[in-house]
Amino acid sequence: MYCMEHLLALLTTEKAKKLEFRACGPPMIVLECKRYPLQGPPITAEDVLRLFRSVATSRQMWNLRECGSVQFIYALPDRSAFLVQAKMEDEHIVFEVS
């Protein structure tokens, strides 16, 4: 199972442009404009929701459900800030972190 804190650390250490989360495949990392799947199992729609909830507030979740998309800044203590962009696609959350 994927952990958002570890994925954000990977994003930082690899100096990647972004991480992409979509059900039915593993998270994707974007390095130098090329997308690469992370080694690991595919994620389900429930996994995507769990990962998104780990960085979103209840207000941001509400905005996503009501407006169909949301973007916000997420920061861990002593780490860089990350831009989170999410949207609804066919009743499922799709999001990226850069």
Backbone hydrogen bonds, N-H to C=O, Kabsch-Sander energy under -0.5 kcal/mol:
donor,donor_aa,acceptor,acceptor_aa,energy
7,L,3,C,-2.3
8,L,4,M,-2.7
9,A,5,E,-1.8
10,L,6,H,-2.1
11,L,7,L,-2.3
12,T,8,L,-2.0
13,T,9,A,-2.9
14,E,10,L,-2.5
15,K,12,T,-0.8
16,A,11,L,-1.9
17,K,30,V,-2.8
18,K,30,V,-0.9
19,L,97,V,-2.5
20,E,28,M,-2.9
21,F,95,F,-3.2
24,C,43,I,-3.0
25,G,22,R,-0.8
25,G,43,I,-0.6
28,M,20,E,-2.4
29,I,36,Y,-3.2
30,V,18,K,-2.8
31,L,29,I,-0.6
31,L,34,K,-2.5
34,K,31,L,-1.9
36,Y,29,I,-2.6
38,L,27,P,-2.8
43,I,25,G,-2.1
48,V,44,T,-2.3
49,L,45,A,-2.2
50,R,46,E,-2.5
51,L,47,D,-2.8
52,F,48,V,-2.6
53,R,49,L,-2.8
54,S,50,R,-1.2
55,V,52,F,-1.7
56,A,52,F,-1.6
61,M,57,T,-2.2
62,W,58,S,-2.3
63,N,59,R,-2.6
64,L,60,Q,-2.1
65,R,61,M,-2.3
66,E,62,W,-2.8
67,C,63,N,-2.9
68,G,64,L,-1.9
70,V,86,A,-2.3
72,F,84,V,-2.1
74,Y,82,F,-3.0
76,L,80,S,-0.7
79,R,76,L,-1.8
82,F,74,Y,-3.1
84,V,72,F,-3.2
84,V,82,F,-0.6
85,Q,96,E,-2.4
86,A,70,V,-3.0
87,K,94,V,-2.5
88,M,68,G,-2.2
89,E,92,H,-3.3
92,H,89,E,-1.7
94,V,87,K,-2.5
95,F,21,F,-1.9
96,E,85,Q,-2.5
97,V,19,L,-2.4
98,S,83,L,-2.6
